[in-house]
């Protein structure tokens, strides 16, 4: 996939229609690298963030747009505090935040020194959800009890290194002490001096650092591959990875704490000993988990990125990205934990069907950053996994049973206690020796080598072939539809389970879905004969999973030429300002596609 044909848009980052209108009104075309990194995390994640970003990189929108989107209603208390080093920056940020708002809320107030206390107090009493201010004046209002930060949800510290240079560190510490301890903290700084990291350590607990990825000096000695796999099949895929490795010893990265606990529990139920590591694990328990992993008492560690920071364990054979990372920097940091000190390692990344568009751009960034190939691998079949396990079992048994004779090329058995010889004779009495041995092996290893140990993994089709057909439907975000609503629509229309509506991509003007062939044909027939049903046709532009210039308008024109019935939802044609191409967006792991996947 050519990156010149890919445009990273604000819509791809998960912003809703109201926020996108504000973005369009501002004249923003494509998001900057820091916006691509920060916005999805702030909309869907839970970690505190430190962002290395200079002035002029669009960082106000990076934190402002998600906050505006998440604060839609009037509140009786301040929801977000944004600290700026100077009154000029505070005023500028306040106006910028107001410009992102399309409705009456959230309300923004600016507090800075040199302005009237009475006016500022009146504004605070009138009510506001977002406060922007300088440390000195914010501290004064806290002391006067005219500003309450005990219920804020966001604490944004902007221009952190400038705050340090201007001597605001003590004021910032005092403000932190009066703020809600559960508030999400975001720290933006062009550099990361020790005092800034000290503040982070004291008040932020665990945090993610985001910045543009760095290209490694030498090609990583890591076999990098990805598997196309459905979310529901990931545990099955992980089990196959573990069983195919001669001596699996690796990290499994998940996006959230909940995922880490769930994967660990699923592995335990399947008979694999593993531990989870995330932000809710107490420090003393964390040390025990790491000690078991270092000593290889536990060979599978399921961890979030935040919890895995600082883990330096040699000899890892595998890193598994259970979810596709947000960006290339995170990916490189993860996989760099294997293949160290001249040894080789394996990194396998799970990619869901609805992440195809993101994948094309991601692959090129990864190959550029790691100076190595990153290619798709076919998921091994149950038969292939069992064949590898059986061969390994025979080799292990031979190593334990035989030893090379010191003076001949023949093999001889290790010394065997006479009581076991007697037991063998008893077992083989009037029986075929090989069959008896086969029975013993079956008892010992039958369960491990049984196909029933594994579940089926769905084959991901890439187009309208096999057992699925890809359809276009003229329902999109403008009609109030997201992936869930699209699945529900087809489920009710065709009387099929929602899970059969697969690989859903929702754009502004239309959506793409994959359906079982029989159901897809039924939908096409219903659309043709019933004018109340939106227009549906077979999606013929499968390559790249639908990079369509002109969006749905191109489809409508083609359909009119073919004499197809018009879209009964009366799609409104409008030109999109987002035409430019983002090239070499270092941190960007995103391309055009379904926003819901983030």
Backbone torsions as a table, in degrees:
resi	resn	phi	psi	omega
1	UNK	NA	127.3	-176.3
2	UNK	-83.2	123.1	-178.8
3	UNK	-64.9	-19.6	177.8
4	UNK	-66.4	-18.4	179.9
5	UNK	-98.1	4.4	-175.8
6	UNK	-110.7	130.5	177.8
7	UNK	-119.1	119.8	176.3
8	UNK	-82.5	120.0	-176.7
9	UNK	-113.2	163.5	176.4
10	UNK	-64.7	-31.8	178.6
11	UNK	-61.1	-36.5	-179.3
12	UNK	-65.3	-21.2	-175.2
13	UNK	-85.7	-3.2	176.1
14	UNK	102.5	8.7	179.6
15	UNK	-73.1	142.6	-178.6
16	UNK	-83.0	177.3	-173.6
17	UNK	-61.6	-42.2	-179.5
18	UNK	-61.9	-43.7	-179.7
19	UNK	-69.3	-36.1	178.2
20	UNK	-64.4	-34.0	176.7
21	UNK	-63.4	-41.3	177.7
22	UNK	-64.5	-39.7	178.1
23	UNK	-62.7	-45.1	-179.7
24	UNK	-64.5	-40.6	178.7
25	UNK	-62.2	-34.5	178.6
26	UNK	-72.5	-17.3	-179.4
27	UNK	86.7	11.8	177.5
28	UNK	-68.0	137.2	-178.3
29	UNK	-103.2	-63.3	178.6
30	UNK	-126.9	146.1	-179.0
31	UNK	-69.6	149.6	177.0
32	UNK	-80.0	166.0	-179.8
33	UNK	-54.5	-42.3	-177.7
34	UNK	-69.6	-31.2	177.3
35	UNK	-69.8	-39.3	179.0
36	UNK	-64.5	-35.0	178.6
37	UNK	-75.5	-43.7	-169.9
38	UNK	-84.1	-43.2	-169.9
39	UNK	-59.1	-51.1	179.6
40	UNK	-61.0	-36.3	179.9
41	UNK	-65.3	-41.5	-177.9
42	UNK	-73.8	-24.8	179.1
43	UNK	-81.4	-34.4	-171.3
44	UNK	-123.3	-21.2	-174.1
45	UNK	-86.5	-169.3	-178.9
46	UNK	-137.9	-7.1	-175.2
47	UNK	-80.0	152.4	167.5
48	UNK	-71.3	153.4	-174.4
49	UNK	-128.6	140.9	163.9
50	UNK	-115.2	122.9	-178.4
51	UNK	-114.6	124.0	175.5
52	UNK	-87.6	106.5	-175.0
53	UNK	-153.0	136.8	179.5
54	UNK	-87.0	164.2	172.5
55	UNK	-61.5	137.6	179.3
56	UNK	94.5	3.4	-180.0
57	UNK	-97.0	5.2	178.7
58	UNK	84.8	26.6	-175.6
59	UNK	-73.6	-24.8	176.8
60	UNK	-61.2	-43.3	176.6
61	UNK	-69.1	-30.4	-178.5
62	UNK	-60.9	-40.4	176.9
63	UNK	-98.9	-26.2	-175.3
64	UNK	-70.8	-44.0	-177.0
65	UNK	-62.9	-46.3	177.1
66	UNK	-63.2	-37.4	179.6
67	UNK	-64.9	-45.8	178.8
68	UNK	-59.2	-42.7	-178.5
69	UNK	-66.3	-34.6	-175.8
70	UNK	-86.7	-11.8	177.9
71	UNK	-116.1	92.7	-172.9
72	UNK	-102.6	-20.0	-171.8
73	UNK	-120.6	163.5	176.5
74	UNK	-64.5	136.5	179.6
75	UNK	-124.1	156.3	179.9
76	UNK	-90.5	2.9	-179.8
77	UNK	-148.4	163.2	179.6
78	UNK	-67.0	133.1	-178.1
79	UNK	-100.9	-28.1	-176.7
80	UNK	-144.1	139.1	175.0
81	UNK	-119.9	130.0	177.6
82	UNK	-119.5	115.2	179.6
83	UNK	-94.8	130.6	177.4
84	UNK	-124.3	149.4	-176.2
85	UNK	-73.6	-26.3	-176.9
86	UNK	-130.6	158.9	179.5
87	UNK	-64.7	-33.7	-179.8
88	UNK	-63.7	-45.7	178.5
89	UNK	-66.4	-36.5	179.2
90	UNK	-63.5	-45.5	179.5
91	UNK	-64.8	-41.6	-179.4
92	UNK	-63.6	-44.8	-179.7
93	UNK	-65.7	-38.7	178.6
94	UNK	-60.4	-46.6	179.6
95	UNK	-65.2	-37.1	179.1
96	UNK	-64.8	-43.5	179.2
97	UNK	-62.7	-41.0	178.5
98	UNK	-62.9	-35.4	-177.6
99	UNK	-70.6	-18.8	177.9
100	UNK	-82.4	-10.7	-174.4
101	UNK	-91.2	126.5	-179.7
102	UNK	-98.0	-18.0	179.9
103	UNK	-115.8	-156.7	-178.9
104	UNK	-80.2	-20.2	-176.7
105	UNK	-130.3	152.3	1.4
106	UNK	-79.4	157.2	177.1
107	UNK	-94.9	138.6	-175.8
108	UNK	-119.7	136.0	178.2
109	UNK	-126.8	142.7	178.3
110	UNK	-111.1	136.5	-179.7
111	UNK	-126.7	120.8	178.9
112	UNK	-150.7	158.9	-178.4
113	UNK	-68.4	149.2	179.2
114	UNK	94.8	-13.8	178.4
115	UNK	-99.4	164.8	-176.3
116	UNK	-66.6	127.0	175.0
117	UNK	-63.0	-41.5	-176.5
118	UNK	-58.5	-44.1	179.8
119	UNK	-64.3	-43.8	-179.1
120	UNK	-65.7	-39.7	179.1
121	UNK	-65.7	-39.2	178.6
122	UNK	-62.9	-41.3	178.3
123	UNK	-63.8	-40.3	-179.7
124	UNK	-67.3	-40.6	180.0
125	UNK	-68.1	-32.7	179.0
126	UNK	-64.4	-29.1	177.5
127	UNK	112.5	134.6	175.4
128	UNK	-157.4	148.5	179.6
129	UNK	-96.1	-26.4	-178.0
130	UNK	-125.1	129.6	176.3
131	UNK	-116.9	127.6	174.0
132	UNK	-113.4	134.3	-178.6
133	UNK	-166.7	172.1	175.4
134	UNK	-91.7	151.8	-174.3
135	UNK	-55.4	-44.3	-177.1
136	UNK	-60.8	-48.6	-177.5
137	UNK	-71.5	-35.1	175.6
138	UNK	-62.1	-43.3	178.7
139	UNK	-61.9	-41.4	179.0
140	UNK	-60.5	-44.7	-179.2
141	UNK	-66.7	-33.5	175.9
142	UNK	-64.1	-44.3	-179.6
143	UNK	-65.5	-34.5	178.5
144	UNK	-79.5	-3.8	-178.1
145	UNK	60.6	29.2	174.9
146	UNK	-97.8	-6.0	178.1
147	UNK	-133.1	122.1	-179.2
148	UNK	-112.5	118.1	-179.3
149	UNK	-105.6	12.0	-172.7
150	UNK	-71.0	-14.8	-177.6
151	UNK	-122.1	14.2	-179.2
152	UNK	-66.9	150.0	178.6
153	UNK	-102.4	-22.3	-178.6
154	UNK	-132.1	133.6	173.8
155	UNK	-124.0	108.6	-177.0
156	UNK	-108.5	123.0	176.3
157	UNK	-108.9	105.8	-175.3
158	UNK	-97.1	149.5	179.4
159	UNK	52.6	54.2	-175.5
160	UNK	-56.9	-41.9	-178.4
161	UNK	-69.2	-32.7	175.7
162	UNK	-67.4	-38.6	175.6
163	UNK	-56.6	-41.9	179.6
164	UNK	-63.6	-48.0	-179.0
165	UNK	-62.0	-30.7	-176.7
166	UNK	-90.5	3.8	174.1
167	UNK	78.4	27.3	-176.8
168	UNK	-92.6	3.4	-172.2
169	UNK	-57.5	-45.1	-178.9
170	UNK	-64.6	-39.8	177.8
171	UNK	-62.9	-42.0	-179.3
172	UNK	-63.1	-41.9	178.6
173	UNK	-60.1	-42.2	-179.0
174	UNK	-66.5	-39.1	178.4
175	UNK	-64.5	-42.3	177.9
176	UNK	-56.9	-39.5	-177.0
177	UNK	-66.8	-20.8	179.5
178	UNK	-98.3	-3.0	-176.3
179	UNK	-91.8	158.4	176.5
180	UNK	-56.9	123.5	-175.8
181	UNK	-68.7	-17.5	180.0
182	UNK	-94.9	2.7	179.6
183	UNK	-65.0	147.1	175.9
184	UNK	-80.5	127.9	-173.8
185	UNK	-106.1	131.7	177.8
186	UNK	-126.0	124.1	-178.1
187	UNK	-120.0	120.3	178.6
188	UNK	-109.3	130.0	-178.1
189	UNK	-155.1	142.0	179.4
190	UNK	-73.9	-30.6	177.5
191	UNK	-128.5	169.3	-178.1
192	UNK	-124.7	67.3	178.1
193	UNK	-67.5	162.1	-174.9
194	UNK	-56.1	-43.2	-179.8
195	UNK	-61.4	-32.3	177.8
196	UNK	-66.7	-45.6	178.9
197	UNK	-66.6	-28.8	176.6
198	UNK	-66.3	-42.9	176.2
199	UNK	-61.0	-43.4	179.8
200	UNK	-59.2	-45.2	-179.4
201	UNK	-65.3	-36.0	-177.4
202	UNK	-75.7	-36.9	-170.6
203	UNK	-116.5	-21.0	-174.2
204	UNK	-95.6	-13.5	-175.8
205	UNK	63.5	-125.8	177.6
206	UNK	-88.4	142.5	-176.0
207	UNK	-151.3	159.4	174.5
208	UNK	-101.3	142.3	172.1
209	UNK	-106.8	128.2	178.6
210	UNK	-120.0	137.2	179.0
211	UNK	-165.3	168.4	177.5
212	UNK	-62.3	141.0	-177.3
213	UNK	-68.0	152.5	177.0
214	UNK	-104.4	140.4	178.2
215	UNK	-79.9	132.0	-178.6
216	UNK	-70.3	154.0	-177.7
217	UNK	-72.4	-38.1	-178.3
218	UNK	-127.6	155.0	178.9
219	UNK	-61.4	133.2	179.8
220	UNK	-72.7	138.3	179.6
221	UNK	-84.3	59.4	-175.4
222	UNK	-130.2	131.8	175.5
223	UNK	-80.9	105.1	-174.8
224	UNK	-101.7	126.6	177.5
225	UNK	-149.8	162.7	176.9
226	UNK	-132.5	151.9	178.3
227	UNK	-115.0	130.8	170.7
228	UNK	-80.4	118.1	-171.8
229	UNK	-152.8	144.4	177.4
230	UNK	-73.8	153.7	-179.9
231	UNK	-56.3	-41.6	-177.0
232	UNK	-69.4	-14.8	-177.7
233	UNK	-102.3	1.6	-172.2
234	UNK	-64.1	-38.9	178.5
235	UNK	-61.5	-43.1	177.4
236	UNK	-59.7	-41.4	178.6
237	UNK	-64.4	-42.1	-179.6
238	UNK	-63.5	-41.6	178.7
239	UNK	-61.0	-39.8	179.5
240	UNK	-67.3	-38.0	176.9
241	UNK	-60.7	-47.1	-177.9
242	UNK	-62.2	-45.1	-175.3
243	UNK	-73.2	-23.8	179.9
244	UNK	-82.0	-19.8	-179.3
245	UNK	-81.2	136.1	-179.2
246	UNK	-58.9	-38.2	-176.4
247	UNK	-151.2	69.5	-174.5
248	UNK	-57.8	130.4	177.5
249	UNK	-149.0	94.8	-170.3
250	UNK	-154.6	174.1	178.1
251	UNK	-104.1	135.9	174.5
252	UNK	-114.7	115.1	-176.2
253	UNK	-94.5	129.4	173.9
254	UNK	-118.0	164.3	-178.8
255	UNK	-79.6	-36.0	-172.6
256	UNK	-127.8	163.1	176.5
257	UNK	-61.5	-41.3	-179.2
258	UNK	-60.7	-42.6	178.5
259	UNK	-63.2	-41.9	-179.2
260	UNK	-60.7	-45.6	179.2
261	UNK	-65.1	-41.7	-177.8
262	UNK	-65.3	-45.0	-179.7
263	UNK	-63.8	-42.4	179.3
264	UNK	-61.4	-42.8	179.4
265	UNK	-65.2	-42.5	179.7
266	UNK	-62.7	-41.9	178.2
267	UNK	-63.6	-40.2	179.0
268	UNK	-61.9	-41.5	178.8
269	UNK	-64.9	-26.8	179.9
270	UNK	-89.9	1.0	176.6
271	UNK	92.8	16.5	179.3
272	UNK	-108.1	124.0	-179.4
273	UNK	-79.5	123.5	-179.4
274	UNK	-146.4	167.0	175.7
275	UNK	-129.9	152.2	175.9
276	UNK	-107.3	146.7	179.4
277	UNK	-137.9	116.4	177.9
278	UNK	-155.1	-175.9	-172.3
279	UNK	-64.1	-20.6	-179.3
280	UNK	-88.0	-4.7	177.6
281	UNK	-78.2	123.6	-179.9
282	UNK	-63.1	154.7	-174.2
283	UNK	-59.3	-43.9	-179.3
284	UNK	-65.7	-36.9	177.0
285	UNK	-70.3	-37.4	178.2
286	UNK	-58.2	-43.8	-179.6
287	UNK	-64.2	-37.0	178.0
288	UNK	-67.1	-41.7	178.7
289	UNK	-60.3	-46.3	-178.3
290	UNK	-67.3	-36.2	179.4
291	UNK	-65.2	-41.6	177.3
292	UNK	-63.6	-37.8	-179.1
293	UNK	-70.8	-42.5	179.4
294	UNK	-61.9	-38.8	-178.4
295	UNK	-83.5	1.3	178.5
296	UNK	65.1	20.5	171.2
297	UNK	-69.7	-31.9	170.0
298	UNK	-118.1	128.3	-176.2
299	UNK	-105.5	-1.8	-180.0
300	UNK	-127.0	118.7	178.0
301	UNK	-118.4	117.9	179.5
302	UNK	-99.1	119.1	-170.2
303	UNK	-141.2	154.6	169.6
304	UNK	-88.1	163.2	-179.2
305	UNK	-60.8	-41.9	-178.0
306	UNK	-62.1	-47.2	-177.2
307	UNK	-68.5	-29.2	-176.2
308	UNK	-81.6	-7.8	-179.2
309	UNK	-61.6	132.5	177.0
310	UNK	89.7	-7.7	177.3
311	UNK	-72.3	120.7	180.0
312	UNK	-127.1	89.8	-176.4
313	UNK	-122.3	125.5	-178.0
314	UNK	-86.8	160.3	173.8
315	UNK	86.3	6.7	179.6
316	UNK	-66.3	134.2	179.7
317	UNK	-90.1	-30.5	-172.7
318	UNK	-139.2	147.9	162.6
319	UNK	-126.3	126.1	179.4
320	UNK	-114.8	120.8	173.8
321	UNK	-88.1	96.8	-177.9
322	UNK	-63.1	-28.5	173.3
323	UNK	-128.6	147.4	178.0
324	UNK	-63.2	124.7	-177.6
325	UNK	-61.1	159.6	178.9
326	UNK	-61.9	-37.0	-170.9
327	UNK	-152.7	169.9	-176.9
328	UNK	-66.7	-36.2	-179.2
329	UNK	-59.7	-45.1	178.2
330	UNK	-62.5	-42.3	179.8
331	UNK	-59.9	-49.9	-178.2
332	UNK	-62.4	-39.5	179.3
333	UNK	-64.1	-40.5	179.9
334	UNK	-64.3	-54.9	-171.6
335	UNK	-71.3	-19.9	179.5
336	UNK	-65.8	-5.2	179.7
337	UNK	-81.8	-9.6	172.8
338	UNK	-118.6	170.9	-179.6
339	UNK	66.5	36.9	-177.5
340	UNK	-96.3	162.2	174.3
341	UNK	51.2	42.5	175.7
342	UNK	81.8	-3.4	178.3
343	UNK	-88.5	163.5	178.5
344	UNK	-97.7	159.0	178.4
345	UNK	-146.6	173.1	-180.0
346	UNK	-126.4	132.6	175.8
347	UNK	-123.3	121.2	179.3
348	UNK	-120.4	130.3	-177.7
349	UNK	-115.8	130.2	176.0
350	UNK	-86.7	131.1	180.0
351	UNK	-126.5	124.6	178.9
352	UNK	-81.4	156.7	-179.1
353	UNK	-55.5	-36.1	-177.4
354	UNK	-78.6	5.1	177.6
355	UNK	-106.6	12.6	-176.2
356	UNK	-58.3	-44.2	-176.0
357	UNK	-65.9	-42.5	176.9
358	UNK	-61.5	-37.4	-175.5
359	UNK	-60.1	-43.5	-175.8
360	UNK	-56.2	-45.7	179.5
361	UNK	-71.4	-38.3	-177.5
362	UNK	-62.0	-43.1	-178.4
363	UNK	-58.2	-46.6	-178.3
364	UNK	-64.5	-39.4	178.1
365	UNK	-65.4	-40.9	-180.0
366	UNK	-64.6	-45.0	-179.2
367	UNK	-64.4	-35.7	177.8
368	UNK	-70.7	-40.7	-176.7
369	UNK	-73.6	-35.7	-176.0
370	UNK	-98.3	-9.3	-177.8
371	UNK	55.9	39.3	-178.7
372	UNK	-152.0	164.0	-178.9
373	UNK	-72.8	149.5	175.0
374	UNK	-139.7	96.7	-169.3
375	UNK	-124.2	158.5	177.7
376	UNK	-72.7	142.9	175.5
377	UNK	-124.7	139.3	177.2
378	UNK	-69.3	134.7	180.0
379	UNK	-66.7	127.6	-178.7
380	UNK	-63.4	143.2	178.4
381	UNK	-76.3	165.9	177.3
382	UNK	-59.4	-40.2	179.6
383	UNK	-61.5	-41.7	179.8
384	UNK	-66.4	-40.4	178.9
385	UNK	-63.8	-45.9	-179.0
386	UNK	-65.2	-35.9	179.0
387	UNK	-62.8	-42.7	178.6
388	UNK	-66.1	-42.0	179.7
389	UNK	-64.2	-41.4	-180.0
390	UNK	-63.7	-44.4	180.0
391	UNK	-63.0	-40.5	179.5
392	UNK	-67.2	-38.1	179.2
393	UNK	-62.2	-45.2	179.5
394	UNK	-62.5	-43.8	179.5
395	UNK	-61.3	-43.2	-179.4
396	UNK	-64.4	-42.0	179.6
397	UNK	-65.9	-40.7	178.5
398	UNK	-62.0	-40.9	179.9
399	UNK	-63.1	-35.5	-178.6
400	UNK	-80.8	-31.4	-175.7
401	UNK	-84.4	-35.1	-172.6
402	UNK	-116.1	157.8	170.3
403	UNK	-138.4	149.6	179.1
404	UNK	-70.0	129.2	177.1
405	UNK	-64.1	144.4	-174.6
406	UNK	-71.8	-29.4	-174.0
407	UNK	-116.7	-6.4	-179.9
408	UNK	-129.7	170.3	179.1
409	UNK	-90.6	2.0	-179.3
410	UNK	-84.0	163.4	177.2
411	UNK	-103.6	144.2	177.3
412	UNK	-129.6	154.8	-179.2
413	UNK	-70.6	148.4	168.7
414	UNK	-62.1	153.1	178.7
415	UNK	-56.3	133.9	-178.9
416	UNK	-118.2	132.7	178.5
417	UNK	-61.0	139.0	-177.1
418	UNK	-57.3	-32.2	-177.6
419	UNK	-64.7	-31.0	177.6
420	UNK	-75.7	-30.2	174.4
421	UNK	-64.3	-41.6	178.8
422	UNK	-65.1	-41.5	179.2
423	UNK	-63.1	-41.1	178.8
424	UNK	-63.0	-42.6	179.5
425	UNK	-62.1	-39.5	179.4
426	UNK	-64.9	-41.9	-179.8
427	UNK	-67.3	-34.5	-175.1
428	UNK	-90.3	-0.6	-178.0
429	UNK	-59.1	121.4	179.9
430	UNK	59.5	23.8	178.7
431	UNK	-130.9	157.4	175.6
432	UNK	-74.5	125.6	-175.4
433	UNK	-57.8	-42.8	-178.9
434	UNK	-64.9	-39.1	179.6
435	UNK	-67.5	-37.9	177.1
436	UNK	-62.3	-46.0	178.7
437	UNK	-61.4	-39.9	178.0
438	UNK	-61.6	-39.5	178.5
439	UNK	-65.0	-41.3	178.2
440	UNK	-62.6	-43.3	179.1
441	UNK	-63.8	-37.6	179.7
442	UNK	-64.4	-42.5	178.5
443	UNK	-63.5	-41.8	-175.7
444	UNK	-76.4	-39.9	-170.3
445	UNK	-122.6	2.3	-175.5
446	UNK	-56.7	-42.9	-178.1
447	UNK	-68.0	-40.6	-179.6
448	UNK	-67.0	-31.6	-176.8
449	UNK	-100.9	13.6	-179.3
450	UNK	-85.5	135.7	175.4
451	UNK	-59.9	-23.3	-179.5
452	UNK	-67.4	-15.1	177.8
453	UNK	-68.1	-18.7	-175.3
454	UNK	-117.3	149.4	175.9
455	UNK	-103.0	168.0	-179.4
456	UNK	-75.0	141.4	173.6
457	UNK	-113.3	124.9	-177.4
458	UNK	-65.0	140.1	175.0
459	UNK	-80.7	127.5	-179.1
460	UNK	-84.9	116.2	177.2
461	UNK	-85.2	149.4	-178.2
462	UNK	-103.1	3.0	-179.9
463	UNK	-170.3	-169.2	-178.0
464	UNK	-76.2	64.1	-179.7
465	UNK	-144.0	175.8	-178.3
466	UNK	66.8	-130.8	-175.9
467	UNK	-102.6	9.7	179.9
468	UNK	-132.9	154.6	176.1
469	UNK	-129.5	137.4	-179.4
470	UNK	-91.3	125.6	-177.4
471	UNK	-120.3	148.2	170.5
472	UNK	-100.8	135.8	174.1
473	UNK	-134.2	137.7	-174.5
474	UNK	-83.9	51.9	170.4
475	UNK	-125.4	130.7	-179.5
476	UNK	-144.9	-162.1	-177.0
477	UNK	-63.9	-29.3	179.8
478	UNK	-65.6	-23.8	178.6
479	UNK	-92.2	4.8	-179.6
480	UNK	84.4	19.3	-177.8
481	UNK	-102.2	136.6	168.1
482	UNK	-120.7	-174.4	-176.7
483	UNK	-57.3	-43.5	-177.8
484	UNK	-62.5	-43.7	-178.7
485	UNK	-67.1	-37.1	177.4
486	UNK	-63.0	-45.0	178.6
487	UNK	-61.1	-42.3	-179.8
488	UNK	-66.1	-38.2	-179.3
489	UNK	-59.8	-51.0	-179.0
490	UNK	-69.0	-33.7	178.6
491	UNK	-60.8	-44.9	-179.6
492	UNK	-74.6	-36.6	-178.7
493	UNK	-66.1	-42.3	-172.5
494	UNK	-105.1	-4.1	-178.7
495	UNK	58.5	50.7	177.8
496	UNK	-127.2	157.3	176.8
497	UNK	-62.3	144.0	-179.5
498	UNK	-58.7	-28.7	-178.6
499	UNK	-66.4	-17.4	179.8
500	UNK	-82.2	-9.5	175.0
501	UNK	-91.4	102.6	-165.2
502	UNK	-114.7	161.3	170.9
503	UNK	51.3	57.8	-174.5
504	UNK	-87.4	125.4	173.2
505	UNK	-118.2	123.1	-177.5
506	UNK	-111.4	118.9	175.4
507	UNK	-105.7	-178.6	-177.5
508	UNK	-66.0	-42.3	-172.6
509	UNK	-103.1	-17.1	-174.3
510	UNK	-156.8	174.8	177.1
511	UNK	-138.1	156.3	175.4
512	UNK	-122.2	135.3	179.0
513	UNK	-138.4	158.1	172.7
514	UNK	-112.7	130.4	-179.0
515	UNK	-128.9	156.0	170.1
516	UNK	-55.5	144.1	-172.3
517	UNK	-53.0	-46.0	-177.9
518	UNK	-61.6	-42.4	179.8
519	UNK	-68.3	-38.9	179.9
520	UNK	-63.1	-43.3	179.2
521	UNK	-64.2	-36.9	177.8
522	UNK	-64.6	-41.6	179.2
523	UNK	-64.3	-41.7	178.7
524	UNK	-61.9	-42.1	-179.7
525	UNK	-66.9	-40.7	179.7
526	UNK	-65.4	-40.8	179.3
527	UNK	-65.1	-36.2	-178.7
528	UNK	-68.8	-36.7	-172.7
529	UNK	-99.5	-11.0	-176.7
530	UNK	-124.7	110.6	-175.9
531	UNK	-69.6	-14.2	178.9
532	UNK	-78.7	-12.8	-179.5
533	UNK	-95.1	133.1	179.9
534	UNK	-55.7	156.7	179.9
535	UNK	-62.6	134.2	178.2
536	UNK	-133.6	135.0	170.7
537	UNK	-146.8	166.3	-179.8
538	UNK	-68.7	132.6	178.2
539	UNK	-79.7	109.0	-175.1
540	UNK	-94.3	-6.2	-177.4
541	UNK	-104.1	76.2	-173.3
542	UNK	-84.4	-28.4	-173.6
543	UNK	-63.3	126.8	-177.3
544	UNK	75.2	7.4	179.9
545	UNK	54.6	47.0	165.9
546	UNK	87.5	47.2	171.2
547	UNK	-79.3	95.7	-169.9
548	UNK	-109.9	115.8	175.4
549	UNK	-74.7	130.2	-179.2
550	UNK	89.6	0.4	175.4
551	UNK	57.0	-141.1	-174.6
552	UNK	-74.2	-15.9	179.8
553	UNK	-61.9	-36.4	178.0
554	UNK	-62.0	-37.6	178.2
555	UNK	-66.2	-44.8	-176.6
556	UNK	-60.7	-40.6	-179.9
557	UNK	-63.6	-44.9	-179.8
558	UNK	-63.1	-40.4	-179.3
559	UNK	-66.3	-38.5	179.3
560	UNK	-63.7	-38.5	179.5
561	UNK	-64.4	-30.6	-179.8
562	UNK	-86.9	-6.5	-180.0
563	UNK	83.6	16.8	179.1
564	UNK	-69.4	157.6	-179.8
565	UNK	-71.5	148.5	-178.0
566	UNK	-71.0	163.6	177.2
567	UNK	-69.4	118.9	-175.7
568	UNK	-71.5	-10.1	178.9
569	UNK	-88.4	4.8	176.3
570	UNK	50.2	66.8	179.8
571	UNK	-60.6	136.0	178.6
572	UNK	-88.8	121.6	179.3
573	UNK	-83.4	129.4	174.4
574	UNK	-150.3	148.1	-177.9
575	UNK	-80.6	136.8	177.8
576	UNK	-92.5	135.2	178.8
577	UNK	-76.7	-8.6	-174.0
578	UNK	-89.5	79.1	-177.6
579	UNK	-109.1	-22.3	-172.2
580	UNK	-68.9	158.0	179.5
581	UNK	-103.3	132.5	176.7
582	UNK	-92.2	113.8	179.9
583	UNK	-105.3	140.1	175.2
584	UNK	50.0	44.2	174.0
585	UNK	-77.1	96.3	-168.7
586	UNK	-50.4	-51.4	-176.0
587	UNK	-78.7	-12.3	-172.0
588	UNK	-72.3	121.0	171.9
589	UNK	-106.5	10.9	-171.4
590	UNK	-112.4	150.3	169.1
591	UNK	-135.7	179.5	-176.9
592	UNK	-60.3	138.9	178.9
593	UNK	167.7	-160.1	-173.4
594	UNK	-76.9	119.2	-177.6
595	UNK	-65.3	-30.8	-174.7
596	UNK	-62.4	-22.2	-175.6
597	UNK	-68.3	-17.6	-179.1
598	UNK	-85.7	NA	NA
